[in-house]
Every structure is written in structure tokens, then in C-alpha cells.
């Protein structure tokens, strides 16, 4: 693996980070550059890598032995797992520069930043060197020309940025899981975070909102405006929408529910009526439900639907008509492992299990947790006093409501688990192809360069 002397940073986003033995330790999410008091281009001091459990740490550029658009390799030493925090004289290249509106010298042509290159100079110092700028075209039918120019020939790269577009940053974030994208949004300044959130389509934003702390959800929802907020709430699972609306004052809840389509608002209204901490308040009202005369093949087809979460798709609930909650009389459930073992033409009524009592709407969360753990279940049915299925509590619902209220908040998570250094394995006896990264001190300890 050779290391080029010029690397466009957007191409590093999402690239895997490996230790010397080839084991993956995280993925690149950004690059950190230090501003200088003169007009010289900022010095690149390191990368921001995302580790398991969404922890973001700092990797000093001088401790990286190889990097390109395929992989980043670390040298032997000690990896500091303290959460990365940006210093006042630093900038995050992707988060802060992509989509920034700038002007090109000497003619002052307006444009938008689409990528930034860093380059290694003699002595091993990496600096931001080139900027890819797409000029703004007055024509709606074609895109402007793309220019690659020296950093010094672009005005407006530092300092306060006006409201700007989001297309290039969204392209970098496109392949992230909703939980990882939610984590990335928490790293952005409030205004920029709201701009990026607003640029997501309704379905994608609904998934991301469900992974954010409650106070951030409310801030983003408020910035969207009521009409757009109602559209996004319609795309959320009813239980997630109810949880979010519970963070708003009752008058605002009513306004947003009235703006939603009645079919989407009705299950959310019902969930809002339940007492907090009960099965009714944490359940999903849209589990997989089929009649007893449905076949095993039909049930397998239903749980294959891509929009279903793994916990919801793990079992089929069987009930009399109607098939929407509240259903007719609840009969039992069938786990997907059982479905895989039965002939496709068999009827669900012949394989249904009903030896575990369903939950009631008022069953408290500790009792739900105990029962799910006792029977090794990933979901349990919830019925009303007339034995009609009204929903199901899934294991992710239980975890979400059992963890501390602020468990999704990055700052709170850091307070709970500020890990210390860990030793990386010794490098293999063979040399890395292409040799060490220019400027990387051989045998030095891998530290965070003072970040934390």
C-alpha cells in the first residue's frame, strides 16, 4: 500500500483504520487542521476516527504509517481513547469546509467547496494545499465548472460562513447507518446541523431523529417548521413519534398531530395516552400480524420486507380479523425459526404458540424486562382487557427505555466511559508496502497529541 503525497480528504471519509496486525479499529470521519496566524495554509495535525460504540478519537497524523482511499494503517504504540474535542484554533475539514461558499482569485468568481486536499511537504508536515471548487453557474440546466486551485487563491475558507448548501457533505455522509449519521450531526454546530438535517429526505431524517438525544430531536424538529415536521413524524415508527412528541408541550403536540395524515396520527395519539414506563407507552403498534389461515410461505414473505427492523421481523403475531391494532382475538405468535422448519403450505393456526401469557398495557417496564429475559424473547405481545392485540414490546424498546435518559447524548456518554490508553499490537516483521508515511517517527508511541 503506497502513500500518496497529496490526498483529497473527502475520499478518506469512511475508510477503515487498521492496527499493524491488520485488525480494524475504526473508520475515518474527518481531518483536523490547525489554523496559522499568517496566510499560510492550515497544518493537518490528525484524523478523527470513529471507534465502536460511536466514540470519536484523535489520531495524530505523525503516527499514521500509511493512508490512501483504501485504508489507514497505524503504527505500533499506544492509542488514546479519550473522546476527541476540537480546539478553538482548529477546524474540521469535512464538517466545516464542504459546501462553503467562497470566491476565487483573481476575478472573484463565486463557487462552492466540494473537496480539500492535504499534501505532505519536506520534513513530514502535512498541510491543506488544494481546494476543489465548483463555480456557481447562472444557468439552471448545467453545473458550473470544477476548479482545483491553491489554498491561497480561495477567499472565504476561514471565518464566519453564511448559510450554505449541504450536497457535498451529504454525499460524504450518505452511506452511514442512521445511528452513525446521528452521531456525526452531534459534532456539527447547531446551525450547520439543522441545515444538514433539513436537507435529508423525510424517511432518512425520521430514522436519524430516532437515534438522537431528545433535546436535539426537539431542536431539529422546531427548525424544520410545522408542515415539514409533521411529514417527518409520519415517517417515524409510531412509538418513536410518540416519544418525540412527549418532549413537546401539549398544545404543540396537538398542532403537529392535526397536520399529520389521520391514519398516521391515530396510532400516535393512542400511544400518547398510556402511562410512562408501561408496556403501552413503549410498544410498537405495528408488529407483523397475520390471520390463522395464512400460510407459512405468506408469513416468511412478510418478515422479509426490508423496512422491518430485525426485532419486529423476528416473529409473526396471529390474531382474528381485523389485522390492524387493535385486532380481533389474539391467538399466539410464531417465531421465524419455527417458520423456517415448517412446510411452506402449512397454516399458521397449526404452528402457533400460546404458552406464554401476553403483556397487558399497564405492565411495568421492570416486569417486561424480567419476562423477556426469562423466556429469551426479542418481542412480546401486548393485549387489552378484551384479549385484542394492541402492539408488541421489542427488545430495542426495552433497552431504549431502560438505559439512562441521556444515553444517546455524546457528552453524557463521554462522562460515563472516558477510556484510557490501550496498547496497539507490535508491528509484523514484514515492512508495510510503500514504507512509513512521510514524517512518521519510527518506533514512537502513538498518542493523541494532547487532544482529549
C-alpha positions in Angstrom: 0.0 0.0 0.0 1.7 3.2 -1.1 1.0 6.6 0.4 0.5 9.5 -2.0 1.9 12.8 -1.1 -1.5 14.5 -1.9 -4.8 13.1 -0.6 -8.2 14.6 -1.1 -9.8 14.3 2.3 -13.4 13.6 1.2 -12.1 10.3 -0.2 -10.9 9.3 3.2 -14.3 9.6 4.8 -15.5 6.1 5.9 -12.1 4.5 5.2 -11.3 1.7 7.6 -8.4 2.3 10.2 -6.2 -0.8 10.9 -3.7 -1.6 13.5 -0.3 -3.1 12.5 -1.7 -6.6 12.6 -4.5 -5.7 10.1 -7.3 -5.7 12.7 -9.8 -2.9 12.1 -10.1 -0.4 14.9 -12.5 2.2 13.4 -13.3 4.4 10.4 -12.1 7.9 9.4 -14.8 10.6 9.8 -12.8 13.8 9.3 -9.4 15.5 9.3 -8.2 18.1 11.8 -6.3 21.2 10.6 -4.6 23.8 12.8 -5.1 27.4 11.7 -1.9 29.6 11.5 -1.6 33.2 12.3 -0.2 34.0 8.8 -1.7 33.4 5.4 0.0 30.0 5.2 -2.4 27.0 4.6 -3.6 25.3 7.8 -1.4 22.4 9.1 -3.1 19.0 9.2 -2.5 17.6 12.6 -4.5 14.4 12.5 -7.6 12.5 11.7 -10.9 11.9 13.6 -11.7 8.2 13.7 -14.9 6.7 14.9 -14.5 3.6 17.1 -17.1 1.0 18.2 -19.9 2.5 20.4 -19.7 5.7 18.3 -16.7 7.0 20.2 -14.7 9.6 18.2 -11.0 9.9 18.9 -8.0 11.8 17.6 -5.2 10.1 15.5 -2.1 12.2 15.2 -1.0 12.3 11.5 2.6 11.6 12.5 1.6 8.3 14.0 -0.1 7.0 10.8 2.2 4.8 8.8 0.1 4.6 5.6 -3.0 6.1 4.2 -5.0 6.3 1.0 -8.5 5.9 -0.2 -8.5 2.2 0.6 -7.2 2.1 4.2 -5.4 3.9 7.0 -2.8 1.9 8.9 -1.5 2.8 12.4 2.0 2.1 13.7 2.9 0.3 16.9 2.3 2.3 20.1 -0.4 3.5 22.4 -3.9 4.6 21.2 -5.6 7.2 23.3 -9.3 6.5 23.5 -10.4 9.8 25.1 -13.2 11.5 23.2 -11.9 14.0 20.6 -12.7 17.7 21.3 -11.9 20.4 18.7 -9.7 23.2 20.0 -10.5 26.9 19.2 -7.7 27.2 16.6 -8.6 24.1 14.7 -11.1 23.3 12.0 -12.7 20.0 10.9 -12.1 19.9 7.2 -15.2 18.0 6.0 -17.7 19.3 8.6 -16.7 23.0 8.2 -15.4 23.4 4.7 -17.5 21.3 2.4 -20.3 23.3 0.7 -18.8 26.6 2.0 -19.4 29.4 -0.5 -16.1 31.0 -1.5 -14.6 33.3 -4.2 -11.7 32.5 -6.5 -8.8 35.0 -7.1 -8.1 37.0 -9.1 -11.5 37.5 -10.7 -13.7 36.9 -7.6 -15.7 34.1 -9.3 -18.1 32.6 -6.7 -18.1 28.9 -6.1 -18.8 26.1 -3.6 -16.1 23.9 -2.0 -16.6 20.2 -2.9 -13.3 18.8 -1.6 -10.0 19.8 0.0 -6.6 18.2 -0.5 -3.8 17.8 2.1 -0.2 17.5 1.0 3.0 16.3 2.6 6.0 18.6 2.3 9.6 18.2 3.2 10.1 17.5 6.8 6.9 15.4 7.0 4.5 18.3 7.6 1.0 17.9 6.1 -0.9 21.0 5.1 -4.1 21.8 3.3 -2.9 22.6 -0.2 -5.6 22.5 -2.9 -9.3 23.2 -2.9 -11.8 21.8 -5.4 -14.3 24.5 -6.1 -17.3 24.2 -8.3 -18.2 27.7 -9.7 -21.7 28.9 -9.4 -23.5 28.9 -12.7 -26.3 31.3 -13.5 -27.9 28.5 -15.6 -30.2 26.0 -14.0 -29.6 23.5 -16.8 -26.0 22.8 -16.1 -23.5 22.6 -13.3 -20.6 25.1 -13.0 -17.0 24.2 -13.9 -14.9 22.4 -11.3 -11.6 24.2 -10.4 -8.7 22.8 -8.4 -6.8 25.7 -7.1 -4.2 26.5 -4.4 -5.5 27.2 -0.9 -4.1 30.8 -1.1 -6.2 31.6 -4.1 -9.5 31.0 -2.4 -11.2 33.7 -0.3 -13.7 32.8 2.4 -12.3 29.5 3.6 -12.0 30.6 7.2 -14.0 32.8 9.4 -17.8 33.1 9.7 -19.7 31.2 7.0 -23.1 32.3 5.7 -25.9 29.7 5.4 -24.6 27.3 2.8 -25.6 24.2 0.8 -25.3 20.7 2.0 -24.9 18.5 -1.1 -21.2 17.6 -0.7 -21.3 17.0 3.0 -24.4 14.8 2.5 -22.5 12.8 -0.2 -19.8 12.1 2.4 -22.4 11.0 5.0 -24.6 9.1 2.5 -23.6 5.6 3.4 -23.6 5.9 7.1 -26.1 4.0 9.3 -28.7 6.2 10.9 -27.1 5.9 14.3 -23.7 6.9 12.9 -25.2 9.8 11.0 -26.9 10.9 14.2 -23.6 10.8 15.9 -22.0 12.9 13.1 -24.7 15.5 13.4 -24.0 16.0 17.1 -20.5 17.1 16.2 -21.7 19.9 14.0 -22.5 23.4 15.1 -26.2 23.9 15.8 -26.9 25.9 12.6 -25.0 23.6 10.4 -26.6 20.5 12.0 -30.1 21.9 11.3 -29.1 22.7 7.7 -27.9 19.2 7.1 -30.9 17.6 8.9 -33.3 19.7 6.8 -31.6 18.6 3.6 -32.3 14.9 4.3 -35.4 13.3 2.8 -38.3 12.7 5.2 -37.6 8.9 5.6 -33.9 9.3 6.2 -34.4 12.1 8.7 -37.0 10.1 10.5 -34.5 7.3 11.0 -31.8 9.7 12.2 -34.1 11.5 14.6 -34.9 8.2 16.4 -31.1 7.9 17.2 -30.6 11.4 18.6 -30.9 12.7 22.2 -34.4 14.1 22.9 -33.2 17.7 23.2 -31.5 17.5 19.8 -34.6 15.9 18.3 -36.7 18.8 19.5 -34.3 21.4 18.2 -34.2 19.9 14.8 -38.0 19.4 14.6 -38.5 23.1 15.7 -36.1 24.3 13.0 -38.0 22.4 10.3 -41.3 24.2 10.5 -44.5 22.6 11.4 -45.6 21.3 8.0 -42.2 19.6 7.3 -42.1 18.4 11.0 -45.5 16.7 10.5 -44.3 15.0 7.3 -41.2 13.6 9.2 -43.3 12.4 12.1 -45.5 10.4 9.7 -42.3 8.5 8.5 -41.3 7.6 12.1 -42.5 4.5 13.8 -45.5 5.4 15.9 -43.7 4.6 19.2 -40.7 6.8 18.2 -43.0 9.6 17.1 -44.9 9.4 20.4 -41.6 9.6 22.3 -40.6 12.7 20.4 -44.0 14.4 20.8 -43.9 13.7 24.5 -40.9 16.1 24.7 -43.2 19.0 23.4 -45.8 21.0 25.2 -49.4 19.6 24.8 -50.5 22.5 22.6 -47.6 21.9 20.1 -48.4 18.1 20.2 -51.9 18.8 19.1 -50.9 21.1 16.3 -48.5 18.6 14.8 -50.9 15.7 15.2 -53.6 17.7 13.4 -51.2 18.3 10.5 -50.4 14.6 10.1 -52.5 12.3 8.0 -55.2 10.8 10.2 -54.1 7.2 9.5 -50.6 8.1 10.7 -51.7 10.3 13.6 -54.2 7.9 15.2 -51.8 5.3 16.5 -49.5 8.0 17.8 -52.4 9.6 19.7 -53.3 6.2 21.2 -49.7 5.7 22.4 -49.6 9.1 24.0 -52.5 8.1 26.3 -50.5 5.4 28.1 -48.7 6.0 31.4 -44.9 6.4 31.0 -43.0 3.2 31.9 -45.7 0.8 30.9 -46.0 -1.7 28.1 -48.4 0.6 26.3 -46.0 3.5 26.4 -43.0 1.6 24.9 -44.6 -0.8 22.5 -44.9 -0.5 18.7 -48.4 -0.6 17.4 -47.4 -2.0 14.1 -46.0 -5.6 14.6 -46.3 -8.2 11.9 -49.9 -9.6 12.2 -51.5 -12.4 10.1 -54.7 -14.4 10.4 -54.6 -18.1 11.4 -55.4 -19.3 7.8 -52.3 -17.5 6.4 -49.6 -19.9 5.2 -46.1 -20.3 6.4 -44.9 -19.0 3.0 -47.0 -15.8 3.4 -45.5 -15.2 6.8 -42.0 -15.6 5.6 -42.7 -13.2 2.8 -43.9 -10.6 5.3 -40.9 -10.8 7.6 -38.6 -10.4 4.5 -39.9 -6.8 4.0 -36.8 -4.6 4.1 -38.4 -1.8 6.2 -39.0 -4.1 9.2 -36.4 -3.9 12.0 -34.8 -7.3 13.0 -36.7 -7.3 16.3 -40.1 -6.7 14.7 -39.4 -9.3 11.9 -38.3 -12.0 14.4 -41.9 -13.2 14.9 -45.4 -13.1 13.5 -48.4 -12.5 15.7 -51.6 -14.4 14.9 -55.0 -12.9 15.6 -58.5 -12.9 14.3 -59.6 -10.0 11.9 -59.1 -7.1 11.8 -55.4 -7.3 11.2 -54.6 -3.8 12.4 -54.3 -2.9 16.0 -56.5 -3.3 18.0 -57.1 -6.7 16.3 -59.7 -9.3 16.9 -58.9 -12.0 19.5 -55.2 -12.7 19.9 -54.3 -16.3 19.3 -50.5 -16.5 19.7 -47.2 -16.0 17.9 -44.8 -17.9 15.7 -41.0 -17.3 15.7 -39.2 -17.1 12.4 -37.0 -20.1 13.3 -40.2 -22.2 13.5 -41.4 -20.8 10.2 -38.2 -22.0 8.6 -38.7 -25.5 9.8 -42.3 -25.9 8.7 -43.6 -26.8 5.2 -44.5 -23.6 3.3 -48.1 -24.6 2.6 -48.9 -25.2 6.3 -51.3 -22.8 8.1 -50.1 -20.5 10.9 -53.1 -21.7 13.0 -51.4 -25.2 13.2 -48.0 -23.9 14.4 -48.9 -21.0 16.6 -47.5 -20.9 20.2 -49.7 -19.5 23.0 -48.0 -21.0 26.1 -46.6 -17.6 27.2 -49.1 -15.1 28.7 -49.1 -11.8 26.8 -48.4 -8.4 28.4 -51.1 -6.0 29.4 -51.0 -2.4 28.5 -50.3 -1.5 32.1 -47.4 -4.0 32.7 -44.5 -2.0 34.1 -41.1 -2.0 32.4 -39.2 -4.0 35.1 -41.7 -6.8 34.8 -41.4 -6.7 31.0 -37.6 -6.9 31.2 -37.8 -9.9 33.6 -40.3 -11.8 31.4 -38.4 -11.2 28.2 -35.1 -12.3 29.9 -36.8 -15.4 31.4 -38.1 -16.7 28.1 -35.3 -15.4 25.9 -37.6 -13.4 23.7 -36.9 -10.4 21.4 -40.6 -9.3 21.4 -43.7 -9.9 23.5 -47.4 -9.2 22.5 -49.4 -6.6 24.3 -53.2 -7.2 24.7 -56.1 -5.2 26.1 -58.7 -6.4 28.6 -60.7 -8.0 25.7 -57.6 -10.0 24.6 -57.2 -7.9 21.5 -53.6 -7.4 20.3 -52.7 -3.7 20.6 -49.0 -3.9 20.0 -45.7 -5.6 20.8 -42.8 -4.6 23.0 -39.4 -5.4 21.3 -36.0 -5.7 22.9 -34.8 -2.5 21.4 -37.8 -0.7 23.1 -36.8 -2.2 26.4 -33.2 -1.2 26.1 -34.0 2.3 24.9 -36.2 2.9 28.0 -34.0 1.1 30.5 -30.8 3.0 29.7 -30.3 6.4 31.3 -32.4 9.1 29.6 -29.4 10.8 28.1 -27.6 7.7 26.9 -27.6 9.0 23.3 -26.0 12.3 24.3 -22.4 12.4 23.2 -21.3 14.4 26.2 -23.1 12.2 28.7 -21.6 9.1 27.1 -18.1 10.6 27.3 -18.6 11.2 31.1 -19.5 7.6 31.6 -16.7 6.0 29.6 -13.6 8.1 29.2 -11.3 5.2 28.5 -7.6 5.4 29.0 -4.8 4.4 26.6 -4.7 0.9 25.0 -1.6 -0.6 23.5 -1.6 -1.5 19.8 0.0 -4.8 18.9 3.5 -4.9 17.7 4.0 -4.5 14.0 4.6 -7.6 11.9 8.1 -8.5 10.9 7.4 -7.6 7.3 7.6 -4.0 6.2 4.4 -2.2 5.1 4.3 -1.8 1.3 5.4 1.7 0.4 7.2 2.2 3.7 6.1 4.5 6.5 4.2 7.7 6.0 6.4 10.6 5.3 7.3 12.2 8.7 6.1 9.3 10.8 8.7 8.7 13.6 9.7 5.1 13.6 9.0 3.3 16.9 7.4 6.3 18.6 4.4 6.0 20.8 1.0 6.6 19.2 -0.6 9.3 21.3 -3.4 11.8 20.9 -1.1 14.7 20.5 -2.7 16.4 23.6 -6.3 16.1 22.5 -9.0 14.8 24.8 
